[in-house]
Amino acid sequence: MFSSEGPLAAHAEAAAAAGERSRASRLLRSIFSYPAALAAGLVLITVLSLSNRFDNPDLWWQLKIGEDIWNTHAIPSSDSFSFTAAGHPWTAHEWLAEVSMYAAYKLAGYRGLMVWVSALASLTFLLVYLLCWLLTGNALASFRNAMVAWCFGTVGLNIRPLIVGHFFLAAEIFILELARMGRSRWLWLLPPLFAVWVNCHGSYVFGMALLAVYLVCSRVKANSRFTAEEWDPCSQRRLAWTLALSAAALCCNPVGLRLWLYPFDTMLRQTSSMNAIQEWLPPNLREPRTLAMLAAIVGIFLLSMLRRTTLSLRELLLLLMGAGLAVRYLRMMFLFGIVISPILCRFGFGRGEKRDHPLANALILFGCLAAVIWSFPTEAALEKQVERMSPVQAVHFIRRTNLTGRMLNDYAFGGYLIWSLPERKVFIDGRGDVFDWTGVLDEYVRWVNLQEDPALLLEKYKIDFCILAQGSSIAHVMPYLPGWKQIYADDVAVIFSRETAR
């Protein structure tokens, strides 16, 4: 008798090998696909747009807070950086994001910070891209709408906790849309997301409002005014539990009630800081980004009429929420872009893809990767960016000459002085909240804008020397004040000293 085990075993091995080759082939086709090539292009654009953004004056005090928490394992609850608001209660409401920023810096210096912001920004826009692809099935249309989000996001692309908050916002919308399409188990990711989000950025409030909108709209039945989006009863219950658990997850913070209330305090009480800081002012109607925002809003309504496709109640409410915030505050355009892109893609483009070309896609992928590596700024290039924007040489002068006494500094210099000159207390810095509460910000604004006699503030706080922005109005006036003279100047900063103080 002849055994058939040999031929059968060989056939099984051949079939298994063929299956492995087929899976490997499908994996390679997925990696070198047209959508993957477009995603690589989106990452490249994001990284290139960040390469010269190492200029956020708030970066430095946020790094210092991250360093203090890292070393002391305690979250500050009062001001310890200034002499004008020393000891005043203050909430480090972005403490976890600041710790992650400092961890990136500790690991790889300035380049570590650039990797941190590049990764978060890229992931944010990739989530928008994937969401639009999920809604349209069209990679090119999804790429275009991710570029819409990028266009509005450039208003806030910088090394700052805001990036973390908007990454979580994009992730939340992605999860909610998956649930709306029948994958409601993804909703269980939202409570832990909010537990982290509340410790990173105040935009969690908008995230909770967005979650409430989805819950309300999941129960709206079809009518002639809105597209039907009623969820099945099981998914509705899961969404309700998700909202309740997400609200409970906000308790997972070591600061407590002050952390929850901080975003509301910003909107309702910090009037001076919001009127003095550019990004909290309404957008300029003559700027291209503002015109693009208005065009996007109008475009959605026009396209819905031309295509005879009605808006859903959810889309209308999100559009109104995002637009309402963006019209009032320039910085909210980033949020508006994330919210508007998935809505715009549904009304602007149809389905369908062109034939895939794996070789061309592979060349694009490797080309984008090489471009990201080649264009990524070096440590020396980042140091030069810092020197162009911050009083680096002026700090060296203060140390070299052992300049002592009380210091009055430019608002934009405060963060860098906290980081690089921690032994000296600042007059003011980018934490506009605490200086708003104490009235120092109002005094400084009047002083720097020459709305009153400059000598009054200098005498009130017994200032011994001033480090000011080169070319500022007050810097031109200081030499004419009795008892003051210029002792240092460079392209960034100028220092004036009281003659009796040296």
C-alpha positions in Angstrom: 0.0 0.0 0.0 1.1 3.5 -0.7 0.7 6.3 1.9 -1.0 9.5 0.7 0.3 11.6 3.6 3.3 12.8 1.6 1.4 14.3 -1.4 -1.3 15.7 0.9 1.2 17.3 3.2 3.1 18.8 0.3 -0.2 20.2 -1.1 -1.1 21.7 2.3 2.4 23.3 2.6 2.1 24.7 -0.9 -1.4 26.1 -0.1 -0.1 27.6 3.2 2.8 29.2 1.4 0.5 30.6 -1.3 -1.7 32.1 1.4 1.3 33.7 3.1 2.4 35.2 -0.2 -1.1 36.4 -0.9 -1.3 38.1 2.6 2.2 39.6 2.1 1.1 40.9 -1.3 -2.1 42.5 0.1 0.0 44.0 2.9 2.4 45.5 0.4 -0.4 46.8 -1.7 -1.9 48.5 1.3 1.4 50.1 2.3 2.2 51.3 -1.2 -1.4 52.3 -2.0 -2.7 55.7 -3.2 -4.3 56.6 0.1 -1.1 55.8 2.0 0.9 58.0 -0.5 -1.6 60.9 0.2 -1.3 60.4 3.9 2.5 60.6 3.6 2.1 63.8 1.7 -0.1 65.2 4.4 2.5 64.4 7.1 5.2 66.1 4.9 3.2 69.3 4.6 2.5 69.3 8.3 6.2 68.9 9.2 7.3 71.5 6.7 4.8 74.0 8.1 6.2 73.4 11.6 9.9 73.7 10.8 10.0 77.5 11.4 7.4 77.6 14.3 9.8 77.4 17.2 8.7 80.9 18.2 6.0 80.4 20.8 6.9 82.7 23.8 4.7 80.6 26.1 6.7 77.5 25.4 9.3 78.5 28.0 7.2 78.9 31.1 5.3 75.8 30.1 8.6 73.9 29.9 9.5 75.3 33.3 6.2 74.1 34.8 6.8 70.7 33.3 10.3 70.6 34.7 9.1 71.6 38.2 6.4 68.9 38.2 8.9 66.4 36.8 11.4 67.1 39.6 9.0 67.8 42.6 6.1 65.4 41.7 3.8 68.2 42.7 1.5 70.5 40.7 1.9 74.2 41.5 -1.1 75.9 42.9 0.2 79.5 43.2 2.5 81.8 41.3 6.2 81.4 42.1 7.7 83.0 38.9 6.9 86.7 39.3 7.2 89.3 42.1 4.1 91.1 41.0 1.7 88.2 41.6 3.8 86.0 43.9 1.8 83.6 46.0 -1.5 84.3 44.2 -3.6 81.2 43.6 -3.0 79.9 40.1 -4.1 76.7 38.4 -1.6 74.7 36.2 -4.6 73.6 34.1 -2.4 72.0 31.3 0.0 70.3 33.6 0.0 66.8 32.0 0.7 68.3 28.5 3.5 70.4 30.0 5.1 67.4 31.6 5.0 65.6 28.2 6.6 68.6 26.6 9.4 68.6 29.2 9.9 64.8 28.8 10.4 65.3 25.0 12.9 68.1 25.8 14.7 66.1 28.4 15.0 63.2 26.0 16.2 65.0 22.9 16.4 68.8 23.5 14.9 71.2 21.0 14.6 68.4 18.4 12.6 66.3 20.9 10.1 69.2 21.2 9.9 69.3 17.4 9.2 65.6 17.2 6.6 66.0 19.9 4.6 68.7 18.1 5.2 67.2 14.6 3.8 63.8 15.7 0.7 65.3 17.4 -0.1 67.7 14.6 0.4 64.9 11.9 -1.8 62.5 13.8 -4.5 65.1 14.2 -4.7 65.8 10.5 -4.3 62.1 9.6 -7.4 61.4 11.8 -9.3 64.0 9.9 -8.1 62.4 6.6 -9.1 58.9 7.7 -12.5 60.2 8.9 -13.2 61.9 5.6 -12.1 58.7 3.8 -14.5 56.7 6.0 -17.3 59.1 5.0 -16.6 59.4 1.3 -14.5 56.4 0.2 -12.5 58.8 -1.9 -8.8 59.3 -0.8 -8.2 62.4 -2.9 -11.4 64.1 -1.6 -10.4 63.2 1.9 -6.9 64.6 1.4 -8.4 67.9 0.2 -10.6 68.2 3.2 -7.7 67.3 5.5 -5.9 70.2 3.9 -8.9 72.4 4.8 -8.3 71.4 8.4 -4.6 72.1 8.0 -5.3 75.5 6.5 -7.3 76.6 9.5 -5.0 74.8 11.9 -2.0 76.8 10.9 -3.3 79.6 13.1 -2.3 77.5 16.1 0.4 75.1 14.9 3.0 75.5 17.5 4.7 73.8 20.5 1.8 74.2 23.0 -0.8 72.1 24.8 -3.4 73.3 22.3 -2.0 70.7 19.9 -2.8 68.0 22.5 -6.3 69.2 22.9 -7.1 69.3 19.2 -5.6 65.8 18.7 -8.1 64.5 21.3 -10.9 66.4 19.6 -10.1 64.8 16.2 -9.9 61.4 17.9 -13.3 61.9 19.6 -15.0 62.8 16.4 -13.4 59.8 14.7 -14.7 57.5 17.4 -18.2 59.0 17.4 -18.4 58.7 13.7 -17.4 55.0 13.8 -20.1 54.5 16.4 -22.7 56.3 14.3 -21.9 53.9 11.5 -22.7 50.9 13.7 -19.4 50.3 15.5 -20.6 51.5 18.9 -18.1 49.5 20.9 -15.5 52.1 20.0 -17.4 54.5 22.4 -15.8 52.8 25.4 -12.5 54.5 24.4 -14.0 58.0 25.2 -14.1 57.9 29.0 -10.3 57.2 29.3 -9.7 59.7 26.6 -11.5 62.4 28.6 -9.6 61.3 31.8 -6.4 62.3 30.0 -7.8 65.2 28.1 -9.0 67.1 31.1 -5.4 67.2 32.5 -4.0 68.4 29.2 -6.2 71.2 27.8 -9.4 73.1 28.5 -10.8 72.2 25.1 -12.3 69.1 26.8 -15.3 71.3 27.5 -16.0 71.5 23.8 -15.5 67.7 23.6 -18.2 67.2 26.2 -20.6 69.5 24.4 -19.9 67.6 21.2 -20.6 64.3 22.9 -23.9 65.8 24.2 -24.9 66.9 20.6 -24.3 63.4 19.3 -26.5 61.9 22.1 -29.4 64.3 21.4 -29.2 63.8 17.7 -29.0 60.1 18.0 -32.6 60.2 19.1 -33.9 62.5 16.4 -36.3 60.8 14.0 -36.4 61.5 10.3 -38.2 64.6 9.1 -38.3 66.8 6.0 -35.9 69.3 7.5 -33.0 67.1 8.5 -31.3 63.9 7.3 -32.2 60.9 9.4 -29.4 59.8 11.8 -31.4 58.0 14.5 -29.2 55.3 16.2 -30.5 51.9 17.2 -31.6 51.6 20.9 -28.5 49.6 21.9 -26.1 52.2 20.5 -28.2 55.0 22.1 -27.8 53.4 25.5 -24.1 53.0 25.0 -23.8 56.6 24.0 -25.7 57.7 27.1 -23.4 55.6 29.3 -20.4 57.0 27.5 -21.5 60.6 28.2 -22.0 59.7 31.9 -18.7 57.9 32.3 -16.8 60.6 30.4 -18.3 63.2 32.8 -17.2 61.0 35.7 -13.7 60.6 34.1 -13.2 64.3 34.5 -12.8 63.7 38.2 -9.5 61.9 37.4 -7.4 65.0 37.9 -5.3 65.9 40.9 -6.3 69.6 40.9 -10.0 69.2 41.4 -12.8 71.6 40.8 -10.5 74.5 39.8 -9.4 72.4 36.8 -13.0 71.9 35.6 -13.9 75.5 36.0 -10.8 77.0 34.4 -12.2 77.1 30.8 -15.3 78.9 32.1 -13.2 81.3 34.1 -11.2 82.1 30.9 -14.3 83.0 29.0 -16.1 84.9 31.7 -13.6 86.5 34.0 -10.3 87.0 32.1 -11.5 90.0 30.1 -8.2 92.0 30.2 -6.0 89.1 29.0 -8.5 88.1 26.2 -8.6 91.7 25.0 -4.8 92.1 25.1 -3.8 88.8 23.5 -4.0 88.6 19.7 -5.3 85.1 19.4 -8.2 85.8 21.7 -9.4 88.6 19.5 -11.9 88.2 16.6 -10.3 87.3 13.3 -9.6 90.1 10.8 -12.3 90.0 8.0 -9.7 91.0 5.5 -7.3 88.0 6.1 -7.4 85.1 3.7 -8.1 82.6 6.5 -11.2 84.5 7.6 -12.5 84.7 4.1 -11.9 80.9 3.7 -13.9 80.3 6.8 -16.8 82.3 5.5 -16.5 80.6 2.1 -16.6 77.1 3.8 -19.7 78.0 5.8 -21.5 79.4 2.7 -20.2 76.5 0.6 -21.7 73.9 2.8 -25.2 75.4 2.5 -24.9 76.0 -1.3 -23.6 72.5 -2.0 -26.4 70.9 0.1 -28.9 72.8 -2.0 -27.2 72.1 -5.3 -26.9 68.4 -4.5 -30.4 68.3 -2.9 -28.9 66.8 0.2 -30.1 68.1 3.5 -27.9 68.7 6.5 -28.4 66.5 9.5 -29.2 68.2 12.8 -25.9 67.0 14.2 -24.0 68.6 11.3 -25.9 71.9 11.6 -25.3 72.1 15.4 -21.6 71.3 15.0 -21.2 73.9 12.2 -22.9 76.6 14.3 -20.8 75.7 17.4 -17.5 75.7 15.5 -18.3 78.8 13.5 -19.6 80.7 16.5 -16.3 80.2 18.4 -14.1 80.9 15.4 -15.9 84.2 14.7 -15.3 85.4 18.2 -11.7 84.1 18.8 -9.0 83.7 16.2 -7.4 80.7 17.9 -10.7 78.8 17.6 -10.2 78.5 13.8 -8.1 75.4 14.5 -11.1 73.8 16.2 -13.4 75.0 13.4 -11.2 73.3 10.7 -11.4 69.9 12.5 -15.2 70.2 12.9 -15.9 71.5 9.4 -13.8 69.1 7.3 -15.9 66.0 7.7 -19.1 68.0 7.1 -17.6 69.7 4.0 -16.4 66.4 2.5 -19.9 64.8 2.5 -21.3 67.7 0.5 -18.4 68.4 -1.8 -17.3 65.1 -3.3 -18.6 61.8 -4.5 -17.2 58.3 -4.3 -14.8 56.5 -6.5 -11.0 56.1 -7.0 -8.6 56.0 -9.9 -6.5 53.0 -10.7 -3.7 52.3 -8.2 0.0 52.5 -9.2 2.0 50.8 -6.4 5.4 51.8 -7.9 4.5 55.4 -8.1 2.9 55.3 -4.7 6.1 53.7 -3.3 8.2 56.5 -4.8 5.9 59.1 -3.3 6.1 57.4 0.1 9.9 57.2 0.2 10.2 60.6 -1.3 8.0 62.1 1.5 10.0 60.2 4.2 13.3 61.4 2.8 11.9 65.0 2.6 10.7 64.9 6.2 14.2 63.7 7.4 16.0 66.2 5.2 13.9 69.2 6.1 13.6 68.4 9.8 15.4 71.3 11.6 18.8 70.6 13.3 19.5 71.6 16.9 21.6 74.4 15.7 18.9 75.7 13.4 16.4 75.6 16.3 18.8 77.5 18.5 19.0 80.2 15.8 15.2 80.5 15.8 15.3 80.9 19.5 17.9 83.6 19.3 15.8 85.5 16.7 12.8 85.6 18.9 14.0 85.5 22.5 16.4 87.7 24.5 19.2 85.1 24.6 22.1 87.6 24.4 20.4 90.0 26.8 20.2 87.2 29.4 23.9 86.5 28.9 24.6 90.2 29.5 22.5 90.2 32.7 24.4 87.3 34.0 27.8 88.6 32.9 27.3 92.0 34.5 25.5 90.6 37.5 22.7 93.1 37.0 20.6 93.0 40.2 17.3 94.4 41.4 13.7 94.3 40.3 13.2 93.6 36.6 10.4 94.9 34.4 10.3 92.7 31.2 8.4 92.7 27.9 5.3 90.5 28.1 6.7 88.2 25.3 10.0 87.8 27.1 8.6 86.7 30.4 8.4 83.0 29.5 12.0 82.8 28.3 13.3 84.7 31.3 11.5 82.2 33.6 13.2 79.3 31.8 16.7 80.7 31.2 17.0 83.1 34.2 15.0 81.3 36.9 16.9 83.1 39.8 15.2 86.4 38.8 11.5 87.0 39.3 9.7 88.4 36.3 7.3 91.3 36.2 4.9 89.6 33.8 4.8 86.6 31.5 2.4 84.7 29.2 0.2 83.4 32.0 -2.2 86.2 31.4 -4.8 84.7 33.8 -2.9 85.4 37.0 -1.9 88.9 36.0 -5.5 89.5 34.9 -6.8 88.5 38.3 -4.2 90.7 40.2 -4.7 93.8 37.9 -1.0 93.7 36.9 -1.9 93.1 33.2 -4.0 96.2 33.0 -1.2 98.3 34.5 1.3 96.8 32.1 -0.9 97.4 29.1 -1.3 101.1 30.1 2.4 101.4 30.6 3.6 99.7 27.4 1.1 101.6 25.3 2.1 105.0 26.9 -1.5 105.6 28.2 -0.1 107.1 31.4 3.2 108.5 32.7 5.7 105.6 32.5 7.4 106.8 35.6 4.3 105.9 37.7 4.6 102.2 37.2 8.4 102.2 37.6 8.1 104.0 40.9 5.2 101.9 42.2 7.1 98.6 41.8 10.5 100.0 42.5 11.9 98.8 39.2 15.7 98.8 38.8 16.1 97.7 35.2 13.9 97.0 32.2 14.4 94.4 29.4 12.2 95.4 26.5 11.6 94.5 22.9 13.8 96.3 20.4 11.7 98.8 18.5 8.8 98.9 20.9 7.2 102.3 21.6 8.1 102.2 25.3 11.7 101.5 24.4 11.9 104.7 22.4 10.6 106.7 25.4 12.7 105.2 28.2 15.9 107.1 27.3 14.0 110.4 28.0 12.9 109.4 31.4 15.0 111.1 34.2 17.4 108.7 35.9 17.2 106.0 33.2 19.8 105.1 30.6 20.4 102.3 28.0 23.1 99.8 29.0 22.6 97.1 26.4 21.0 96.6 23.0 20.9 94.0 20.2 18.5 93.1 17.4 16.0 91.5 19.8 16.1 93.3 23.2 17.3 96.5 24.8 18.0 97.0 28.5 17.6 100.2 30.5 18.9 100.6 34.0 18.1 103.1 36.7 21.3 105.1 37.2 21.2 104.8 41.0 20.6 101.0 40.8 24.0 100.1 39.4 
